[in-house]
C-alpha cells in the first residue's frame, strides 16, 4: 500500500481525500454526492454507533424506526422548519417507470403521479411528531425518550466524503416531556453525552455552548453544540442537541392531560450526530503517513506481523499472544499473508492507523522478546513475551490519552482573543482556529462578519465570564465574548 502522497502542508483538502481513500474507508458513488462506506470505514462507524447506543440506553432512551418518506404537507406545518430545509429536500413525485415508446429506455410514467409528493427524510421531526400525537394522551405517557439510527438525504451543493454527502448515516433522538424544565435538562444531558463520547472515545476535545439565533436548528428555541478544531484550523460542528419548545407540539396538536386533568402541549427535544464524526476523527489525529485511530474506536487494536513470513512456530507464538490479549478485551489480528513483505505490511497498517504493531522474527524469539511499535509516536520498544499483554493494555491507554492531550494542546493554542476587526482578520488569515471576540448580539452584525471573512459564530460557550467590551465589528456594547471560526 502506497503512503499518502500529499502532505497536510502541501494541500490539506487532497491530504484528507488520501486519508479517506487509501486506507479504504470510503469512496464516491455513481450517484451525485453519494458515498460508499467500505468495510474498514464502516467498522469504525460501528464502533462509534455501538458505544453511543450504549450511552443512550444508559440514559433511559430506547430505539425505534420511522419512515424514510414524509408527506410534503407535514413539513409545511412548522413554518421555520420547512424554510430551513426547503432547499435541501429531495422529492418523490411519481411511483412508477415505463418503457419509452420512442425507444429511449425508461421514463417516468406520467400517469403514476402521486396525489401528494413525498419528501425523502432530511430529518424526522415532522413524521415523528405526527406519530407522537397518537402515542401521547396523558402525563403517564411522558417522558417519551426515543432514538432512531437511520439514513437521511440533504441535497448538498458541495460534497466531501464523510463531512458533507447527499446521503449520510446518523442517529436522531426525539423526546417528549411534560414540562419545559425537563426538556431543557434533556437537551443539556444529551450535549453532555456527545461531549463525553467525543473526548473519552474519539480523543477529540470539544467546546460546549449554544448556537447564535442565526445558527440554530430550524424550528428550535435553542441549539446546543459541541465544537471541535481540526488540524487546518477550521472548526467542526460535531454534534447538536435542540430544545424545540412546544413548536412541533403546536404544529401537530400533540397534547396531554396533566395530573390536574387539564390539557397541555408537550415540550420537545431532538439531537443527533452522524458519520461526519468519522471525518472529524480523521482530521483531529491523522498525519502525513495515514490514518490514526484512537484505541477505543479501532476495529483492530493490535496487529502481529511475523518476519520474514509466517511459519508454524511463529503461529504458535502468535496464538499465545492473541489469547493473552483477548482475555483483556483487546482486539488483535495475526497477519498470515504469504504474498507481501513485512515492509509492505508495516506501511499498510501505518496507513490504516492500527494503534499497536507487534513484530518478531526468529532472533526475537530466541531472545524471548517482541518489537512493539505505537502508531501515534512511531516509537518502538522491545518487550518480553511473557509481559506483552499487560504492556499492550497500558500502552493502548497511553496512546488514547496522548492523542487527546495532543489535540487539546493544539486546540488551546489556537484560541485567540482579539479586540478589533483588523486583528480578527489577521488571525483568521495567518493562524486560524477559534477567535474569542465581542459581538453586539445582532444577526445583522453576525452576517456582515461572515460576508467579509467567511467566519461564523461557532458557539456561545457555557459558563461565560461576563466581561464588558465592544463588538469587534460595530463597536457597540457587549457583555461577553463568543467563539468565531472558519468551519466545515
C-alpha positions as CSV (number, residue, x, y, z in Angstrom):
1,X,0.0,0.0,0.0
2,X,1.4,3.4,-1.0
3,X,1.6,6.1,1.6
4,X,-0.4,9.3,1.3
5,X,1.4,11.2,-1.5
6,X,0.1,14.6,-0.3
7,X,1.1,16.3,2.9
8,X,-1.1,18.4,5.0
9,X,1.1,21.4,4.4
10,X,1.0,20.9,0.7
11,X,-2.7,20.5,0.1
12,X,-4.9,19.8,3.1
13,X,-8.0,19.0,1.1
14,X,-6.2,16.5,-1.0
15,X,-4.5,15.0,2.1
16,X,-7.9,14.5,3.6
17,X,-9.1,12.6,0.4
18,X,-6.0,10.5,0.5
19,X,-6.6,9.6,4.1
20,X,-10.2,8.6,3.3
21,X,-9.4,6.6,0.2
22,X,-6.0,4.9,0.7
23,X,-6.9,3.1,4.0
24,X,-10.1,2.0,2.3
25,X,-12.6,4.0,4.4
26,X,-14.9,5.2,1.7
27,X,-15.3,6.2,-1.9
28,X,-17.5,8.3,-4.1
29,X,-20.6,6.5,-5.6
30,X,-22.1,6.8,-9.0
31,X,-24.9,8.9,-7.7
32,X,-24.4,12.6,-7.2
33,X,-22.8,13.4,-3.8
34,X,-23.2,9.8,-2.7
35,X,-20.7,7.8,-0.6
36,X,-19.8,4.1,-0.4
37,X,-18.6,3.3,3.1
38,X,-16.2,0.5,2.8
39,X,-15.9,-2.3,5.4
40,X,-13.0,-0.7,7.3
41,X,-14.7,2.7,7.4
42,X,-18.0,1.1,8.4
43,X,-16.2,-0.9,11.1
44,X,-15.1,2.4,12.7
45,X,-18.6,3.8,12.4
46,X,-20.0,0.6,14.0
47,X,-17.6,1.2,17.0
48,X,-18.9,4.7,17.3
49,X,-22.5,3.7,16.8
50,X,-22.4,0.8,19.4
51,X,-20.8,3.0,22.1
52,X,-23.2,5.8,21.6
53,X,-26.1,3.4,21.6
54,X,-24.9,2.1,25.0
55,X,-24.7,5.6,26.3
56,X,-28.2,6.5,25.0
57,X,-29.7,3.4,26.7
58,X,-27.9,4.2,29.9
59,X,-29.7,7.5,30.0
60,X,-33.1,5.8,29.5
61,X,-33.6,6.0,25.7
62,X,-34.9,3.2,23.5
63,X,-34.6,2.7,19.8
64,X,-37.4,2.8,17.2
65,X,-37.6,3.4,13.4
66,X,-39.8,5.8,11.4
67,X,-40.5,6.1,7.7
68,X,-38.0,7.4,5.1
69,X,-40.7,9.2,3.1
70,X,-42.5,12.1,4.6
71,X,-45.7,13.7,3.2
72,X,-44.8,17.2,1.9
73,X,-47.7,18.7,3.9
74,X,-46.0,17.6,7.1
75,X,-43.0,19.9,6.5
76,X,-45.4,22.8,5.8
77,X,-46.9,22.6,9.3
78,X,-43.9,24.2,11.1
79,X,-43.0,27.3,9.1
80,X,-39.5,27.9,10.3
81,X,-38.6,24.2,9.9
82,X,-39.7,24.0,6.3
83,X,-37.9,27.2,5.5
84,X,-34.7,25.8,6.9
85,X,-34.8,22.6,4.9
86,X,-36.7,23.5,1.7
87,X,-33.6,24.0,-0.4
88,X,-32.1,20.6,0.6
89,X,-35.1,18.3,0.1
90,X,-35.3,15.5,-2.4
91,X,-38.9,15.0,-3.5
92,X,-40.6,11.9,-4.9
93,X,-43.3,12.9,-7.4
94,X,-44.1,9.6,-9.2
95,X,-44.2,5.9,-8.2
96,X,-43.6,4.1,-11.5
97,X,-41.4,3.9,-14.5
98,X,-42.3,2.7,-18.0
99,X,-40.6,1.9,-21.3
100,X,-40.2,4.9,-23.5
101,X,-42.5,4.3,-26.6
102,X,-39.8,6.1,-28.6
103,X,-37.2,3.6,-27.7
104,X,-35.3,5.9,-25.2
105,X,-35.1,3.4,-22.4
106,X,-37.0,4.0,-19.2
107,X,-39.0,7.2,-18.5
108,X,-41.3,8.3,-15.7
109,X,-44.8,7.1,-16.2
110,X,-46.9,10.4,-16.3
111,X,-50.0,8.5,-15.1
112,X,-48.2,7.5,-11.9
113,X,-48.0,10.9,-10.4
114,X,-48.5,10.9,-6.6
115,X,-51.5,12.7,-5.1
116,X,-49.1,14.2,-2.6
117,X,-45.4,14.4,-3.1
118,X,-43.2,12.6,-0.6
119,X,-40.0,14.2,0.8
120,X,-37.0,11.9,1.4
121,X,-36.2,12.4,5.1
122,X,-33.8,15.3,5.7
123,X,-34.6,14.9,9.4
124,X,-37.6,13.3,11.1
125,X,-39.2,15.8,13.5
126,X,-42.4,16.2,11.4
127,X,-43.2,12.5,10.8
128,X,-42.3,11.6,14.4
129,X,-44.4,14.3,15.9
130,X,-47.3,13.3,13.7
131,X,-46.9,9.8,15.2
132,X,-46.5,11.1,18.8
133,X,-49.9,12.7,18.6
134,X,-51.3,9.1,18.7
135,X,-48.9,7.9,21.3
136,X,-49.2,10.6,23.9
137,X,-52.5,11.1,25.7
138,X,-51.6,11.7,29.4
139,X,-48.8,12.6,31.7
140,X,-48.4,8.8,32.3
141,X,-47.1,8.5,28.7
142,X,-44.2,11.0,29.4
143,X,-41.4,11.4,29.1
144,X,-41.1,9.6,25.8
145,X,-37.4,9.0,25.1
146,X,-36.8,7.6,21.6
147,X,-33.8,7.4,19.3
148,X,-33.5,6.1,15.8
149,X,-30.5,5.0,13.7
150,X,-31.2,5.9,10.1
151,X,-30.1,7.5,6.9
152,X,-31.1,11.0,5.8
153,X,-30.9,12.9,2.5
154,X,-29.9,16.5,2.1
155,X,-29.2,17.8,-1.4
156,X,-25.9,19.5,-0.7
157,X,-24.3,21.8,-3.3
158,X,-20.7,20.9,-2.4
159,X,-19.9,17.4,-1.1
160,X,-17.0,15.9,0.7
161,X,-16.7,12.3,1.9
162,X,-18.0,11.8,5.5
163,X,-18.1,15.6,6.1
164,X,-21.0,16.5,3.7
165,X,-22.7,14.0,1.5
166,X,-26.1,13.8,-0.1
167,X,-27.0,10.8,1.9
168,X,-25.4,10.0,5.3
169,X,-25.9,7.8,8.3
170,X,-26.8,9.2,11.7
171,X,-28.9,8.9,14.8
172,X,-31.6,11.3,15.8
173,X,-33.2,11.4,19.2
174,X,-36.7,12.8,19.6
175,X,-38.1,13.2,23.1
176,X,-41.3,14.5,24.6
177,X,-41.7,15.9,28.1
178,X,-44.4,17.2,30.4
179,X,-42.5,20.4,31.4
180,X,-40.2,23.0,29.9
181,X,-37.6,22.3,32.5
182,X,-37.5,18.6,31.8
183,X,-37.0,19.3,28.1
184,X,-34.2,21.8,28.7
185,X,-32.5,19.4,31.0
186,X,-32.8,16.6,28.4
187,X,-31.2,18.8,25.7
188,X,-28.3,19.6,28.0
189,X,-27.9,16.0,29.1
190,X,-27.5,14.8,25.5
191,X,-25.0,17.5,24.8
192,X,-23.0,16.2,27.7
193,X,-23.3,12.6,26.3
194,X,-21.9,13.8,23.0
195,X,-19.1,15.7,24.7
196,X,-18.2,12.7,26.8
197,X,-18.2,10.4,23.7
198,X,-16.1,12.9,21.7
199,X,-13.5,13.3,24.4
200,X,-13.3,9.9,26.0
201,X,-13.7,7.7,22.9
202,X,-12.7,9.9,19.9
203,X,-9.9,11.6,21.9
204,X,-11.3,14.8,20.4
205,X,-11.6,17.8,22.7
206,X,-14.7,19.9,22.2
207,X,-16.2,23.2,23.4
208,X,-19.8,23.1,24.6
209,X,-22.1,26.0,24.1
210,X,-25.1,27.5,22.4
211,X,-25.6,28.5,18.8
212,X,-26.5,32.1,18.0
213,X,-30.1,32.6,16.9
214,X,-29.0,32.7,13.3
215,X,-27.2,29.4,13.5
216,X,-30.0,27.5,15.4
217,X,-31.6,24.4,14.0
218,X,-34.7,25.3,12.0
219,X,-37.7,25.2,14.4
220,X,-35.7,25.2,17.6
221,X,-35.8,27.6,20.5
222,X,-32.2,26.8,21.4
223,X,-29.5,24.7,19.8
224,X,-26.7,23.4,21.9
225,X,-23.5,22.3,20.2
226,X,-20.1,20.6,20.7
227,X,-17.4,22.3,18.5
228,X,-14.1,20.7,17.7
229,X,-11.0,22.1,16.0
230,X,-9.3,20.3,13.1
231,X,-5.6,20.4,12.2
232,X,-6.1,23.0,9.5
233,X,-7.5,25.5,12.0
234,X,-11.2,25.0,10.9
235,X,-14.0,24.1,13.3
236,X,-16.2,21.1,13.0
237,X,-19.7,21.0,14.5
238,X,-19.5,17.5,15.9
239,X,-23.0,17.2,17.4
240,X,-26.1,19.2,18.2
241,X,-28.9,19.0,20.7
242,X,-32.0,21.1,20.3
243,X,-34.6,22.4,22.7
244,X,-37.7,22.6,20.5
245,X,-40.0,24.2,23.0
246,X,-43.6,23.5,22.0
247,X,-43.3,24.4,18.3
248,X,-43.8,20.9,16.9
249,X,-46.4,20.0,19.5
250,X,-48.4,23.1,18.3
251,X,-47.9,22.2,14.7
252,X,-49.1,18.6,15.1
253,X,-51.5,19.1,18.0
254,X,-49.7,16.9,20.5
255,X,-51.4,17.5,23.9
256,X,-51.6,15.5,27.1
257,X,-53.8,15.5,30.2
258,X,-51.7,16.6,33.2
259,X,-52.1,15.4,36.8
260,X,-54.8,18.1,37.3
261,X,-56.7,16.6,34.3
262,X,-56.0,19.7,32.2
263,X,-54.8,19.6,28.6
264,X,-51.2,20.9,27.9
265,X,-48.9,21.0,24.9
266,X,-45.9,18.7,25.1
267,X,-42.3,20.0,25.3
268,X,-39.8,18.6,22.9
269,X,-36.1,18.0,22.1
270,X,-34.2,16.5,19.2
271,X,-30.5,15.7,19.0
272,X,-28.1,13.9,16.5
273,X,-24.6,13.0,15.4
274,X,-23.7,11.4,12.1
275,X,-20.9,9.8,10.0
276,X,-19.4,13.3,9.9
277,X,-17.7,12.1,13.1
278,X,-15.5,9.8,11.1
279,X,-14.3,12.8,9.2
280,X,-13.7,14.6,12.5
281,X,-11.7,11.7,13.8
282,X,-9.5,11.7,10.6
283,X,-8.8,15.4,10.8
284,X,-8.1,15.5,14.5
285,X,-5.4,12.8,14.7
286,X,-4.1,11.6,11.3
287,X,-0.7,12.5,9.9
288,X,1.1,12.6,6.5
289,X,1.7,8.8,6.8
290,X,-2.0,8.0,7.1
291,X,-4.9,7.4,9.4
292,X,-4.6,7.4,13.2
293,X,-7.4,5.7,15.1
294,X,-7.8,6.1,18.9
295,X,-7.6,2.7,20.5
296,X,-11.2,2.8,21.9
297,X,-12.6,3.1,18.4
298,X,-10.1,1.0,16.5
299,X,-11.7,-2.1,14.9
300,X,-8.3,-3.8,15.3
301,X,-6.2,-2.5,18.2
302,X,-3.2,-4.7,17.7
303,X,-1.7,-6.4,14.6
304,X,1.0,-9.1,14.8
305,X,3.4,-9.3,11.9
306,X,5.9,-12.2,11.7
307,X,9.3,-11.6,10.0
308,X,10.1,-12.5,7.3
309,X,6.9,-14.6,6.9
310,X,4.5,-16.9,8.8
311,X,5.5,-20.4,9.8
312,X,4.1,-23.0,12.3
313,X,6.4,-21.9,15.1
314,X,5.5,-18.3,14.7
315,X,1.9,-19.2,14.5
316,X,2.1,-20.9,17.9
317,X,3.7,-17.8,19.5
318,X,1.1,-15.6,17.8
319,X,-1.8,-17.7,19.2
320,X,-0.4,-17.4,22.7
321,X,-0.1,-13.6,22.4
322,X,-3.6,-13.3,20.9
323,X,-5.1,-15.4,23.6
324,X,-3.5,-13.3,26.4
325,X,-4.6,-10.0,24.7
326,X,-8.2,-11.2,24.1
327,X,-8.5,-12.1,27.7
328,X,-8.0,-8.4,28.4
329,X,-10.7,-7.4,25.8
330,X,-8.1,-6.3,23.2
331,X,-8.9,-6.9,19.6
332,X,-5.9,-8.4,17.7
333,X,-5.1,-9.8,14.3
334,X,-2.3,-12.1,13.2
335,X,-1.1,-11.3,9.6
336,X,-0.6,-14.7,7.9
337,X,-0.4,-13.3,4.4
338,X,2.4,-15.0,2.5
339,X,2.4,-12.7,-0.6
340,X,3.6,-9.4,0.8
341,X,6.8,-8.5,2.6
342,X,6.9,-7.2,6.2
343,X,7.8,-3.6,4.9
344,X,4.7,-3.5,2.8
345,X,2.6,-4.7,5.8
346,X,4.1,-2.1,8.1
347,X,3.2,0.6,5.7
348,X,-0.3,-0.8,5.2
349,X,-1.0,-0.9,9.0
350,X,0.5,2.5,9.5
351,X,-1.8,3.8,6.7
352,X,-4.8,2.2,8.4
353,X,-3.9,3.7,11.8
354,X,-3.7,0.4,13.8
355,X,-2.7,1.7,17.2
356,X,-0.1,-1.1,18.1
357,X,2.0,-3.3,15.9
358,X,3.9,-6.3,17.3
359,X,6.6,-7.8,15.1
360,X,9.0,-10.7,15.7
361,X,11.4,-12.9,13.9
362,X,13.5,-16.0,14.9
363,X,16.1,-14.0,16.7
364,X,13.5,-12.1,18.7
365,X,12.0,-15.5,19.9
366,X,15.5,-16.7,20.8
367,X,15.8,-13.6,23.0
368,X,12.3,-14.1,24.4
369,X,11.2,-10.6,23.2
370,X,8.9,-8.8,20.8
371,X,9.2,-5.5,18.9
372,X,6.2,-3.2,19.8
373,X,5.5,-0.1,17.8
374,X,2.9,2.5,18.6
375,X,1.2,4.4,15.8
376,X,0.8,7.8,17.4
377,X,4.5,8.5,18.0
378,X,6.1,5.7,15.9
379,X,8.3,4.7,18.9
380,X,9.5,1.1,19.1
381,X,10.2,-0.9,22.2
382,X,11.5,-4.4,22.9
383,X,9.1,-6.2,25.3
384,X,9.4,-9.7,27.0
385,X,6.9,-12.1,25.5
386,X,5.6,-13.1,29.0
387,X,4.8,-9.5,29.8
388,X,3.2,-8.5,26.5
389,X,-0.4,-8.4,27.5
390,X,0.0,-6.1,30.4
391,X,2.3,-3.9,28.5
392,X,0.0,-3.6,25.5
393,X,-3.0,-2.9,27.7
394,X,-1.2,0.0,29.4
395,X,0.2,1.2,26.0
396,X,-3.3,1.4,24.5
397,X,-4.4,3.6,27.4
398,X,-1.4,5.8,27.0
399,X,-2.0,6.2,23.2
400,X,-5.6,7.1,23.9
401,X,-4.5,9.7,26.5
402,X,-1.7,11.0,24.3
403,X,-4.0,11.6,21.3
404,X,-6.4,13.6,23.4
405,X,-3.7,15.6,25.1
406,X,-2.0,16.3,21.8
407,X,-5.3,17.5,20.2
408,X,-6.2,19.5,23.4
409,X,-2.8,21.3,23.3
410,X,-3.3,22.2,19.6
411,X,-6.9,23.4,20.3
412,X,-5.9,25.5,23.3
413,X,-3.0,27.1,21.4
414,X,-5.5,28.1,18.7
415,X,-8.0,30.0,20.7
416,X,-7.0,33.7,20.3
417,X,-8.6,36.7,21.9
418,X,-8.9,39.8,19.7
419,X,-10.4,43.2,20.3
420,X,-10.5,44.8,16.9
421,X,-11.5,43.7,13.4
422,X,-8.0,44.2,11.9
423,X,-6.6,41.6,14.4
424,X,-9.7,39.4,13.8
425,X,-8.9,39.3,10.0
426,X,-5.2,38.8,10.6
427,X,-5.6,35.9,13.0
428,X,-8.1,34.3,10.7
429,X,-5.8,34.5,7.7
430,X,-2.4,33.7,9.4
431,X,-3.3,31.3,12.3
432,X,-6.9,30.1,12.1
433,X,-8.6,28.4,15.0
434,X,-11.2,29.8,17.3
435,X,-11.3,33.6,17.7
436,X,-12.7,34.8,21.0
437,X,-14.2,38.2,20.3
438,X,-17.0,40.5,21.5
439,X,-20.2,40.6,19.4
440,X,-23.1,43.0,19.7
441,X,-25.7,40.2,19.7
442,X,-27.4,41.1,16.4
443,X,-27.8,38.8,13.4
444,X,-27.0,41.7,11.1
445,X,-23.5,42.0,12.5
446,X,-23.0,38.3,12.5
447,X,-23.9,38.1,8.8
448,X,-21.6,41.1,8.0
449,X,-18.7,39.3,9.6
450,X,-19.5,36.1,7.7
451,X,-19.8,38.0,4.5
452,X,-16.4,39.7,5.0
453,X,-14.4,36.8,6.4
454,X,-16.4,33.6,5.9
455,X,-16.1,33.1,9.7
456,X,-19.2,32.2,11.7
457,X,-20.1,32.2,15.4
458,X,-19.4,28.6,16.3
459,X,-20.8,28.8,19.8
460,X,-21.6,31.0,22.8
461,X,-19.7,28.9,25.4
462,X,-21.3,27.7,28.6
463,X,-20.2,29.3,31.9
464,X,-19.2,32.6,30.3
465,X,-17.3,35.1,32.3
466,X,-19.3,38.3,32.0
467,X,-16.9,40.9,30.6
468,X,-17.8,44.4,29.4
469,X,-16.4,45.2,25.9
470,X,-17.3,46.4,22.5
471,X,-18.3,44.4,19.4
472,X,-15.3,43.6,17.2
473,X,-17.0,45.0,14.1
474,X,-19.5,47.7,15.2
475,X,-18.0,49.0,18.4
476,X,-21.4,48.6,20.1
477,X,-21.5,47.4,23.8
478,X,-21.1,43.7,24.5
479,X,-21.3,41.7,27.8
480,X,-19.3,38.6,26.8
481,X,-17.2,37.0,24.1
482,X,-18.2,34.4,21.6
483,X,-16.1,32.0,19.5
484,X,-15.8,32.6,15.8
485,X,-14.1,30.3,13.3
486,X,-14.0,29.1,9.7
487,X,-15.8,25.8,9.6
488,X,-16.7,22.7,7.7
